[in-house]
Amino acid sequence: MVKQAKRNFESNNLISLLKLEKVNCCVTTQISFQENEIKLLSAEIERLKNFGCLGVSPSLEGLRDENAKLKYRLNFLKKSLQEERSKSTKSMININSCLQEIFGAAIQAAYPDLENPPLVVTPSQQPKFGDYQCNSAMGISQILLKTREQKVSPREIAERIVKNIPANECIEKVEIAGPGFINVHLRKDFVSKHLSSLLINGVQPPAIGKRKKVVVDFSSPNIAKEMHVGHLRSTIIGESMCRLFEFVGYDVLRLNHLGDWGTQFGMLIAHLQDKFPDYLSVSPPIGDLQAFYKESKQRFDTEEEFKKRAYQCVVLLQSKNPDFIKAWNLICDVSRREFQKIYNCLDITIIERGESFYHEMMKDIVKEFEDKGFVQVDDGRKVVFVPGFPVPLTIMKSDGGYTYDTSDLAALKHRLCEEKGDILIYVVDSGQSVHLQTVFAAGQMIGWYDPKVTRVTHAAFGVVLGEDKKKFKTRSGDTVRLIDLLEEGLKRAMDKLKDKERDKVLTPEELKAAQTSVAFGCIKYADLSHNRLNDYVFSFDKMLDDRGNTAAYLLYAFTRIRAIARLANIDEQMLRKAAREEVLVLDHEKEWKLGKCILRFPEILQKILEDLLLHTLCDYLYELATTFTEFYDSCYCVEKDRQTGQIVKVNMWRLLLCEATATVMAKGFDILGIKPVQRM
């Protein structure tokens, strides 16, 4: 009897402890669950005290020891719970995660022996189906049929799940519809409370667990070549990813893997010596580095003597000859200045760590692969075959030189082993997919990382197309320079503002700020609003259109929303006071729809953290703006006398909904790297 009691005791309490220690994205629900489990655990400990009547000392002594350990754990968990409460007061709630936690517990209680049951919770597409739906019953029905040959209707499963929903503060009611859909209706006071928290605390990141280090490789132009439209996507997408990871509290390292080393520098240095023989004492006036590169390349291709000297220059550069290092630095500095002009325009923050940074590490990379028996010699080259990939990595050329494969392997190892990155993201075009996957697989093969522990991802993207659906080029067929593209954007943005006669109402400073905001905001948004995996058509006309899902529309909408309180003579201090004192009434269907839409922001961010698809955020911001328009058209925020224009009534809770909308939009813009202005 004592053994059975002990087994039951250990089993029940281990389950309780595991539940208590589980990291939960939904802090509010976690606290509720933990409180319930602590009550159960306390009851178990009290029950243990009654085992004295069994009269079997050795077993009881063991149970008492276990009791003491559980009491210690109980006190620890209570302390942890208090800390969780203090942390949770500001984090924005992820309602979807809350509901997943609730339904996960209900499914576990209804089917405790079912391993990894499907958990599907999504926002409802139509109000008549509630606010969210749990669609797990159909999947569970199929699992029961396949694994146990039990034919149970999804509706019966849904009913069983519903009966086991634990106590919580977010669900008003649930309804079972159709074959087994569980429609969830949220409590209005729950939504209202969290909107108030948003207004008081600002947009705070959702709770995401342990802080991680993220290394993002993006932009990565080549020295001595100008940045072109092909670099636009990597630069914009990478910057936005960094901003998102930084917002949720991760430690982010932004790396610019410049092409700043290699044989091409031999011909550049040789040409520099000929054109500016006094370069060691007088800084050479290289105005157009692109033209300088073309001149040296033409000589390299047509002059045999120059070609031989270029190879000699490479050898001297790689041997760290001071004069050649200075020449190399001079060329790099010219490029850096040009790159920085682009980065300043687009508000890009990035650390330069080019191929040259890893040069000294490459010898050790080759040795490590050799020592572990992965190297084969093929026609004088040292190559590494990676299982599952037909083309090997060449880690040393027949002349003893290193390759891009070697530098990419060195970069991967440094980011994993020296930088201790938990998440590595390479924002590189889709054409490099096979190469990068081979490099990642080689790193895994040699033991640098375990993909179950460390996430190494290629965030691939498609190409930029012209309106003819071909690769975006100039009329002469040349690649479009990025600086020319940005200048054209500024010109068109100013034309658009003048067409709307904004130059007549804005000061020169405000007009300049609006021009920059619209130009660069529209270029960024046009890229980010498309699924990065697809090619997209670059069109100034479409991106500057103030209708539809464009930055122009969203920026104008944001400016109008911000102006509502100002035109009602309500300042920020009054709004802050109202946020603390007013209850947000959500009785009108458009108020309710807007309130729920605002609180979906953390769900959107969580999804992007998982799939790195930023167009989801753009779609959400557009949905939020259009939902706000529906609300504003149906619900008076400020009522005026029709004859005098005097303000008759201010619906403060509706102004607070305006403020909450603008606050979330502002944070969304910040993640996308878009800068709204006060007046437009």
C-alpha positions in Angstrom: 0.0 0.0 0.0 2.8 2.3 0.9 4.7 1.6 -2.4 1.5 2.3 -4.4 1.0 5.5 -2.5 4.6 6.5 -3.1 4.3 5.8 -6.8 1.1 7.8 -7.1 2.6 10.6 -5.0 5.8 10.8 -7.1 3.9 10.5 -10.4 1.4 13.3 -9.5 4.0 15.6 -8.2 6.5 15.2 -11.0 3.7 16.1 -13.4 2.9 19.1 -11.2 6.5 20.2 -11.1 7.0 19.9 -14.8 4.0 22.0 -15.5 5.1 24.6 -13.0 8.6 24.9 -14.4 7.5 25.1 -18.0 8.4 28.5 -19.6 5.1 30.0 -20.8 4.8 32.8 -23.4 1.5 33.8 -21.9 2.4 35.3 -18.5 -1.1 35.9 -17.2 -2.2 32.3 -17.9 1.0 31.0 -16.6 0.5 32.7 -13.3 -3.1 31.3 -13.1 -1.8 27.7 -13.9 1.1 28.0 -11.4 -1.3 29.1 -8.6 -3.5 26.2 -9.3 -0.6 23.8 -9.3 0.8 25.2 -6.1 -2.5 24.5 -4.5 -2.4 20.9 -5.7 1.1 20.5 -4.6 0.3 21.9 -1.2 -2.6 19.5 -0.9 -0.3 16.5 -1.8 2.1 17.5 0.9 -0.7 17.7 3.5 -1.9 14.3 2.4 1.6 12.9 2.9 1.4 13.8 6.5 -1.4 11.2 7.0 0.8 8.4 5.8 1.9 7.9 9.5 -1.1 5.6 10.1 0.4 3.1 7.6 3.1 2.1 10.2 5.9 1.1 7.8 8.9 3.2 8.9 11.5 2.8 6.1 9.1 3.7 3.3 7.6 6.5 5.3 11.1 7.9 6.0 11.7 8.0 2.3 8.4 9.8 1.7 9.3 12.3 4.4 12.6 13.0 2.6 10.7 13.5 -0.6 8.2 15.7 1.2 11.1 17.9 2.4 12.5 18.2 -1.1 9.0 19.1 -2.5 8.5 21.7 0.1 11.8 23.3 -0.9 10.7 23.2 -4.6 7.4 24.6 -3.6 9.0 27.6 -1.9 11.3 28.1 -4.9 8.4 28.1 -7.3 6.4 30.6 -5.2 9.4 32.9 -5.3 9.7 32.4 -9.0 6.0 33.2 -9.4 6.5 36.5 -7.6 9.4 37.4 -9.9 7.2 36.4 -12.9 4.5 38.7 -11.7 6.9 41.6 -11.4 8.3 41.0 -14.9 4.9 40.5 -16.5 3.4 43.8 -15.6 4.8 45.6 -18.7 5.2 42.9 -21.4 2.5 42.9 -24.0 0.4 39.8 -23.9 0.4 37.4 -26.8 -3.3 36.3 -26.8 -2.7 33.5 -29.3 0.0 32.0 -27.0 -2.3 32.4 -24.1 -5.0 30.4 -25.9 -2.6 27.8 -27.1 -1.5 27.3 -23.5 -5.1 27.0 -22.3 -6.1 24.6 -25.1 -2.8 22.7 -24.7 -3.7 22.0 -21.1 -7.3 21.1 -22.0 -6.1 18.6 -24.6 -3.6 17.1 -22.3 -6.3 16.7 -19.6 -8.7 15.2 -22.1 -6.2 12.9 -23.8 -3.3 12.4 -21.3 -1.8 9.4 -23.2 -1.7 11.2 -26.6 1.8 12.2 -27.6 2.3 15.5 -29.3 -1.4 16.2 -30.2 -2.0 18.9 -32.8 -2.5 22.4 -31.3 -4.1 24.8 -33.8 -5.3 28.2 -32.6 -5.9 31.0 -35.1 -7.8 34.3 -35.2 -11.3 33.9 -36.6 -11.9 35.3 -40.1 -15.5 36.3 -39.4 -17.1 37.8 -36.2 -19.8 35.2 -36.2 -17.2 32.5 -35.5 -15.9 34.3 -32.4 -12.6 36.0 -31.9 -10.3 32.9 -32.2 -10.8 29.3 -33.2 -9.2 26.1 -31.9 -9.2 23.6 -34.8 -7.3 20.7 -33.1 -10.3 18.2 -32.9 -10.0 17.1 -36.5 -6.3 16.3 -36.3 -6.8 14.4 -33.0 -9.6 12.4 -34.6 -7.2 11.3 -37.4 -4.5 10.4 -35.0 -6.8 8.3 -32.9 -8.0 6.5 -36.0 -4.5 5.8 -37.4 -2.7 4.9 -34.1 -5.4 3.3 -32.1 -8.0 2.4 -34.7 -10.5 4.4 -32.6 -13.2 6.1 -34.7 -14.2 9.2 -32.7 -16.0 12.2 -34.3 -14.2 15.5 -34.1 -17.2 17.1 -32.5 -17.1 14.5 -29.7 -13.4 15.3 -29.2 -14.1 19.1 -29.2 -16.7 18.6 -26.5 -14.2 16.7 -24.4 -11.6 19.4 -24.9 -14.1 22.1 -23.9 -15.0 20.2 -20.7 -11.3 20.3 -19.7 -10.6 24.0 -20.3 -8.9 25.3 -17.1 -9.9 28.5 -15.3 -8.5 31.6 -17.0 -9.1 35.3 -17.4 -9.3 35.7 -21.1 -12.2 33.5 -22.4 -15.8 34.7 -22.1 -17.3 31.6 -23.7 -16.7 28.9 -26.3 -19.0 27.3 -28.8 -18.6 24.2 -30.9 -19.5 24.7 -34.5 -19.7 22.4 -37.6 -17.7 19.2 -37.4 -15.6 20.2 -34.4 -14.4 23.8 -34.6 -14.2 25.5 -31.2 -15.1 29.1 -31.5 -13.6 31.3 -28.7 -15.1 34.6 -27.5 -12.7 36.8 -25.5 -13.7 38.7 -22.4 -14.1 42.5 -23.1 -12.7 43.4 -19.7 -9.6 41.3 -20.5 -9.0 43.1 -23.8 -9.7 46.5 -22.3 -7.3 45.9 -19.4 -4.4 45.0 -21.8 -5.2 48.0 -24.0 -4.9 50.2 -20.9 -1.6 48.5 -20.1 -0.3 49.3 -23.6 -1.2 52.9 -23.2 0.4 53.2 -19.8 3.6 51.2 -20.5 4.0 51.8 -24.2 4.6 49.0 -26.7 6.7 46.5 -24.8 8.1 43.3 -26.3 6.2 40.1 -25.5 7.8 37.6 -23.1 10.0 35.3 -25.2 12.1 33.5 -22.7 15.9 33.3 -22.5 17.9 36.2 -24.1 19.9 35.0 -27.1 22.7 36.3 -29.2 21.8 36.8 -32.9 24.4 37.4 -35.7 22.9 38.9 -38.9 25.0 38.9 -42.0 23.6 41.5 -44.5 24.3 44.1 -47.2 27.8 42.8 -48.0 28.9 44.9 -51.1 32.3 44.5 -52.8 35.1 46.9 -52.4 35.9 48.9 -55.5 32.4 48.3 -56.9 29.4 50.6 -56.3 26.4 49.4 -54.4 23.6 48.7 -56.9 19.9 47.8 -56.7 20.9 44.2 -56.0 22.2 45.2 -52.6 19.0 47.0 -51.8 17.0 43.9 -50.6 19.8 42.5 -48.4 20.4 45.9 -46.7 16.8 46.7 -46.0 15.7 43.2 -45.0 18.7 42.7 -42.8 18.3 46.0 -41.0 14.6 45.3 -40.2 15.4 41.8 -38.9 18.0 43.3 -36.6 15.6 45.9 -35.3 13.0 43.2 -34.6 15.4 41.0 -32.6 16.7 44.1 -30.7 13.2 45.1 -29.8 12.4 41.7 -28.2 15.6 42.0 -26.2 18.1 39.8 -28.0 21.8 40.7 -28.3 22.3 41.5 -32.0 25.5 41.6 -33.9 25.1 43.3 -37.3 27.8 42.2 -39.7 28.8 43.6 -43.1 30.7 40.7 -44.9 32.5 43.0 -47.4 34.3 41.6 -50.4 37.6 43.2 -49.4 40.1 40.5 -50.2 41.2 38.5 -53.2 43.0 38.5 -56.5 41.1 41.6 -57.9 43.1 43.8 -55.5 46.3 42.9 -57.3 45.1 44.6 -60.5 43.7 47.6 -58.5 47.0 48.2 -56.7 49.0 47.8 -59.9 46.8 50.4 -61.6 47.1 52.7 -58.6 50.9 52.5 -58.8 50.8 53.5 -62.4 48.2 56.2 -62.2 49.2 57.7 -58.9 52.9 56.8 -58.4 53.1 59.1 -55.3 50.2 57.5 -53.5 52.3 56.7 -50.5 52.8 60.4 -49.7 49.8 62.1 -51.4 46.3 60.7 -51.1 45.2 59.8 -54.6 42.1 61.7 -55.8 40.0 58.7 -56.9 36.7 60.2 -57.6 35.0 57.4 -59.5 36.1 54.1 -58.1 33.8 52.2 -60.5 35.6 53.7 -63.5 38.9 53.0 -61.8 37.9 49.4 -61.4 36.9 49.1 -65.1 40.2 50.6 -66.3 42.2 48.2 -64.2 40.1 45.2 -65.4 40.5 46.2 -69.0 44.3 46.4 -68.6 44.3 43.0 -66.7 42.4 41.4 -69.6 44.5 43.0 -72.5 48.0 43.7 -71.1 50.0 40.5 -70.3 52.8 42.4 -68.5 50.3 44.2 -66.3 48.6 40.9 -65.6 51.9 39.4 -64.3 52.5 42.5 -62.1 48.9 42.2 -60.7 49.6 38.7 -59.6 52.9 39.8 -57.9 50.9 42.6 -56.1 48.5 39.9 -54.8 51.4 38.0 -53.3 52.9 41.1 -51.7 49.6 42.1 -50.3 48.9 38.7 -48.8 52.4 38.7 -47.3 51.4 42.0 -45.5 54.0 44.2 -47.3 53.4 47.7 -45.6 53.3 49.7 -48.9 50.7 47.3 -50.4 48.6 47.2 -47.3 48.5 51.0 -47.5 47.4 50.9 -51.1 44.7 48.3 -50.2 43.5 50.6 -47.3 43.3 53.6 -49.6 41.1 51.7 -52.1 38.9 50.3 -49.3 38.5 53.8 -47.7 37.2 55.2 -51.0 34.5 52.5 -51.1 33.7 52.8 -47.4 32.9 56.5 -47.9 30.5 55.7 -50.8 28.8 52.9 -48.9 28.3 55.1 -45.9 26.4 57.6 -48.0 23.9 54.8 -48.7 23.7 53.7 -45.1 23.1 57.2 -43.9 20.2 57.7 -46.3 18.6 54.4 -45.3 19.5 54.7 -41.6 21.5 51.5 -41.5 23.7 50.5 -38.6 26.3 47.8 -39.4 29.8 46.7 -38.4 32.3 46.0 -41.1 33.8 42.5 -40.9 34.9 41.6 -44.4 36.7 38.6 -45.9 40.1 40.0 -44.8 39.1 39.7 -41.2 39.1 35.9 -41.5 42.2 35.6 -43.7 44.5 34.5 -40.8 42.0 31.9 -39.7 41.8 30.1 -43.0 45.0 28.1 -42.5 43.6 26.6 -39.3 40.3 25.8 -41.1 42.1 23.8 -43.7 44.1 21.9 -41.1 41.0 21.2 -39.0 39.2 19.5 -42.0 42.4 17.6 -42.8 42.9 16.4 -39.3 39.4 15.0 -39.2 39.8 13.2 -42.5 37.3 15.3 -44.5 39.8 16.6 -47.2 40.3 15.0 -50.6 42.8 16.1 -53.2 41.3 16.7 -56.7 43.7 17.9 -59.4 45.8 19.7 -56.9 42.9 21.3 -55.1 41.9 20.4 -51.5 38.1 19.8 -51.5 35.5 18.7 -48.9 32.5 16.6 -49.9 29.5 17.1 -47.7 26.9 14.3 -47.6 23.8 15.3 -49.6 25.5 17.9 -51.7 26.9 17.0 -55.2 29.4 19.9 -55.5 32.3 19.9 -53.0 33.7 22.9 -51.2 37.1 23.9 -52.4 39.1 25.0 -49.3 42.5 25.4 -51.0 43.3 26.0 -54.7 46.1 24.2 -56.4 48.4 27.2 -56.1 47.9 27.2 -52.3 45.4 30.2 -52.3 42.2 30.2 -50.4 38.7 30.6 -51.8 35.3 32.1 -50.9 34.4 28.6 -49.5 37.3 28.9 -47.1 36.4 32.4 -45.9 32.8 31.5 -45.5 33.7 28.4 -43.4 36.0 30.6 -41.3 33.3 33.2 -40.8 30.8 30.5 -39.8 33.2 29.0 -37.2 34.1 32.5 -35.8 30.4 33.4 -35.4 29.6 30.1 -33.7 32.7 29.5 -31.6 34.0 33.0 -30.9 30.9 35.2 -31.0 28.8 32.4 -29.4 25.9 33.1 -31.6 22.6 31.3 -30.8 21.0 32.4 -34.0 22.9 33.0 -37.2 21.0 34.6 -40.1 22.5 35.1 -43.6 20.5 37.7 -45.6 21.7 36.7 -49.0 20.0 36.3 -52.4 18.4 33.0 -53.3 21.2 32.3 -55.9 23.6 31.5 -53.1 21.2 28.9 -51.4 23.1 25.7 -52.4 26.4 27.2 -51.5 25.3 28.4 -48.1 23.5 25.2 -47.3 26.7 23.3 -48.2 28.7 25.5 -45.9 26.2 25.1 -43.0 26.2 21.3 -43.5 30.0 21.2 -43.4 30.0 23.2 -40.2 27.5 20.7 -38.7 29.5 17.7 -40.1 32.7 18.9 -38.4 31.0 19.5 -35.1 30.9 23.2 -34.8 27.2 23.3 -34.0 24.1 21.2 -33.3 21.1 22.4 -35.3 18.8 21.3 -32.4 20.6 23.9 -30.2 21.8 26.6 -32.6 19.8 28.0 -35.4 21.7 28.8 -38.6 19.4 30.2 -41.4 19.7 31.4 -44.9 17.1 34.2 -45.2 17.0 34.1 -49.0 15.3 36.7 -51.2 14.4 37.1 -54.8 15.6 39.7 -57.3 14.3 43.2 -58.1 12.6 43.4 -61.4 11.8 46.3 -63.7 8.3 47.1 -64.8 9.1 44.9 -67.9 9.4 41.9 -65.5 13.1 41.6 -66.3 16.1 42.3 -64.0 16.0 46.0 -63.1 18.5 47.8 -65.3 19.1 51.2 -66.8 18.0 52.0 -70.4 21.5 51.3 -71.5 21.4 47.9 -69.9 23.7 48.7 -66.9 22.9 47.8 -63.4 21.1 50.6 -61.5 23.3 52.3 -59.0 21.7 52.4 -55.6 22.6 56.1 -55.0 20.9 57.1 -58.2 17.8 55.1 -57.2 17.6 56.9 -53.8 18.1 60.4 -55.4 15.3 59.6 -57.9 13.1 58.6 -55.0 13.7 62.0 -53.3 12.8 63.8 -56.5 9.6 61.9 -57.0 8.6 62.2 -53.4 8.9 66.0 -53.6 6.9 66.0 -56.8 4.2 64.0 -55.1 4.1 66.4 -52.1 3.9 69.4 -54.4 1.1 67.8 -56.4 -0.9 67.6 -53.1 0.1 71.2 -52.4 1.8 70.3 -49.2 4.5 72.9 -50.0 1.9 75.6 -49.3 1.1 74.5 -45.8 4.4 73.0 -44.5 7.5 74.9 -43.5 10.6 74.3 -45.6 12.0 72.1 -42.8 8.7 70.1 -42.5 8.6 69.7 -46.3 12.2 68.4 -46.3 11.4 65.9 -43.5 8.2 64.8 -45.3 10.2 64.3 -48.5 12.8 62.1 -46.8 10.2 60.1 -44.9 8.1 59.4 -48.0 11.0 58.7 -50.4 13.0 56.3 -48.2 10.0 54.9 -46.4 8.3 54.0 -49.7 11.4 52.3 -51.1 11.8 50.2 -47.9 8.2 49.3 -47.6 7.8 48.4 -51.3 10.5 45.8 -50.6 9.5 44.6 -47.2 5.8 44.3 -48.1 6.5 41.6 -50.6 7.3 38.0 -49.5 11.2 38.1 -49.6 11.3 34.7 -51.2 9.7 36.1 -54.4 11.0 38.5 -57.0 9.2 41.9 -57.0 8.6 44.6 -59.5 10.2 48.0 -58.6 7.8 50.8 -59.5 8.0 54.4 -58.1 4.4 55.0 -59.3 3.0 52.1 -57.2 5.1 52.7 -54.1 4.2 56.5 -54.0 0.5 55.8 -54.5 -1.4 56.8 -51.4 -4.0 54.2 -51.9 -3.7 50.5 -50.9 -0.9 48.7 -49.0 1.9 51.3 -49.5 4.1 53.3 -47.2 2.5 56.5 -48.6 -0.9 55.4 -47.5 0.2 54.3 -44.0 2.3 57.4 -43.4 -0.6 59.7 -44.3 -3.0 57.5 -42.1 -0.6 57.7 -39.2 -0.3 61.5 -39.5 -4.1 61.8 -39.5 -4.5 59.6 -36.5 -1.9 61.5 -34.5 -3.7 64.8 -35.4 -7.1 63.7 -33.9 -6.2 64.4 -30.3 -4.2 67.5 -31.2 -7.2 69.0 -33.1 -9.4 68.2 -30.0 -6.9 70.2 -27.8 -5.9 67.0 -26.0 -2.2 66.9 -25.2 0.0 64.0 -24.2 -0.3 64.7 -20.5 -4.1 64.5 -20.7 -3.9 61.3 -22.7 -1.5 59.7 -20.1 -3.9 60.7 -17.3 -6.9 59.3 -19.1 -5.0 56.1 -19.8 -4.6 55.5 -16.0 -8.2 56.5 -15.1 -10.5 55.8 -18.1 -12.0 52.3 -18.8 -11.8 51.6 -22.5 -15.4 50.8 -23.5 -15.6 48.3 -26.4 -19.3 48.1 -26.8 -19.5 49.1 -30.5 -18.5 46.3 -32.9 -15.9 48.6 -34.5 -14.4 49.5 -31.2 -14.2 45.8 -30.4 -12.7 44.9 -33.8 -10.0 47.6 -33.4 -9.1 46.7 -29.9 -8.5 43.1 -30.8 -6.5 44.1 -33.9 -4.2 46.3 -31.8 -3.5 43.5 -29.4 -2.5 41.1 -32.2 0.8 42.9 -32.6 2.8 40.5 -30.3 1.4 37.5 -32.3 2.7 39.0 -35.5 6.1 39.6 -34.1 6.3 36.1 -32.7 5.5 34.7 -36.2 8.2 36.8 -37.8 10.8 35.7 -35.3 10.0 32.1 -36.4 9.8 32.5 -40.2 11.7 35.8 -40.8 9.0 36.9 -43.3 8.6 40.7 -42.7 5.8 41.2 -45.1 3.5 39.8 -42.4 4.2 43.0 -40.4 3.4 45.1 -43.4 0.1 43.2 -43.9 -0.7 43.7 -40.3 0.0 47.5 -40.3 -2.3 47.8 -43.4 -5.0 45.8 -41.7 -4.7 47.9 -38.6 -4.9 51.2 -40.6 -8.0 50.0 -42.5 -9.6 48.7 -39.3 -9.0 52.1 -37.7 -10.7 53.8 -40.7 -13.8 51.6 -40.2 -13.8 52.5 -36.5 -13.3 56.3 -37.1 -16.1 56.3 -39.8 -18.5 54.7 -37.4 -17.6 56.0 -34.0 -17.4 59.7 -33.1 -14.2 60.5 -31.2 -14.7 64.2 -31.2 -18.2 65.7 -31.7 -18.5 69.2 -33.0 -21.4 71.7 -33.4 -22.3 71.6 -37.1 -22.9 75.4 -37.2 -20.1 76.8 -35.1 -17.5 74.0 -35.3 -17.0 74.2 -31.6 -16.1 71.0 -29.8 -19.2 69.7 -28.0 -18.0 66.3 -26.7 -14.8 64.3 -26.5 -15.1 60.6 -26.2 -11.9 60.0 -24.3 -11.9 56.2 -24.5 -12.1 56.5 -28.2 -9.3 58.9 -28.3 -7.3 56.4 -26.3 -8.1 53.8 -29.0 -6.7 56.3 -31.5 -3.6 56.7 -29.4 -3.1 52.9 -29.0 -3.4 52.5 -32.8 -0.8 55.2 -33.4 1.5 53.8 -30.8 1.5 50.3 -32.3 1.9 51.7 -35.8 4.9 53.8 -34.7 6.6 50.7 -33.3 5.9 48.8 -36.5 7.4 51.6 -38.5 10.4 51.6 -36.3 11.0 47.9 -36.9 10.7 48.4 -40.7 13.1 51.4 -40.5 10.5 53.9 -41.6 10.4 57.4 -40.0 7.0 59.0 -39.8 6.8 62.8 -39.4 4.5 65.0 -37.3 3.0 66.8 -40.4 2.7 65.6 -43.9 
